[in-house]
Amino acid sequence: MADKPDLTHLKNKLNIGGIMDSIKTMINPGGGVPDADPDDDLGLKIAEISTLLKEMVEAQKGYVENLNKVNALLNTAFQDIEKLRADIKPIRDAKKAEAVAAQEKSEDKK
């Protein structure tokens, strides 16, 4: 098995622990947005990405809620339309029967 590379010389340049904590926070949406050092460009980018992800998750929740409301309204509207159609069907059928009878009567006279 290969030895792990010595990264101690990078410790002062990169905050590996902070980066890992930031990534863990992004993976866990319940976690907060990481506090990045203003001089840490990578940390700031990760914090901004985390913030954008949280905003998108919240927006998606709102969209899903609205889509469910629209679906419920469409189903209710369809049920109301079906009731109206059921009420009108006998009247429509009677008018159709009258029209057919009138047509037949007209053809008989010819």
N, C-alpha and C positions, 0 to 999 in steps of 0.2 A: 504494500500500500504506500502511495506517495505521501511525503510529508507535506503538511499545509504550508503555503507560502507565508513568510513573515511580513505582515502588513503594519507593524508597529510604526514604521517610518511615515506611514500615511495618516496616522492618528491626528497629527496636528493640522493636516490639510483637509481631511474629510471627517465628518462626524458620522461614521458608519452606524453607530448605535442609534443616532437620531434619525438617520435615513430608514433604518429597519423599523424603528418605532412609528415613523410616518407611514411606511408601507403597511404595517400592521393596522394602523388606524384606518387607512383607506379600505382595507379588506373588511374591517369590522365597522359597518355603517353606524353602529350605535356609539362608536367612539367619537371624541371631539376632533376638531381640526387641529393639527399639530401646530405648536408655536415654533416658528422658525426664526433663527437668528437673521437679522436684516442683512448680514454680510454673507449668508449662506444661500447662493443662487439656487442650488439644487433643492435645498429645503424649502425655499420660498415657492418654487415651482410645484413641489409635491403638495405643499399647503394649499396652493391655488387649485390644483387638480382635485384635492380632497373637498374643498369648498364647492367647486363646480359639480362634483359627483353628488354631494348632499343636496344641492339645489335641484339637480335633475331627478333624484329620487323623490323629493317632495313634490315636484311638478308632476311626475308620473303618478303619484298617489292621487293627486287632484284629477288627472285625466281619467284614471281608472274609475274614480268615484263618479265623475260626470258621465262616462260611458255607461255605467250601471244604471244611472238615473234615466238616461236617454232610452236604454233598452226597456226599462220598466214602463216608461211613458208610451213607447211604441206598442208594447204588449197590451197595455190598458186601452190605448186608442183602437187597436185591432179588435179587442173584445167589444168595445162600444160600437164599432162599425158593424160587426157581425150581428149584434142585437138589432141595429137599425135595418140591416138587410133582412133579417128574419121577420121583422114587423112589416116591411114593405113587400116582401115576396108574394103574399096572397093577393095584394092589390095589383101588383105587376102581372101576376099569372092571370087574374081576371081580365085585365085590359088586353092582354095578349090573346086570350080566348075570344073576347069580343071582336078583336081585329080579324082574327081568322074566320069567325062566323060571318062577319060583314063581307069579307073577301069572297067567301064561298057563296054567299047570297048574291053578290054582285055578278059572279061568274055564272050562276044559275039563270039569271035574267038574260044573259046574252044568248 
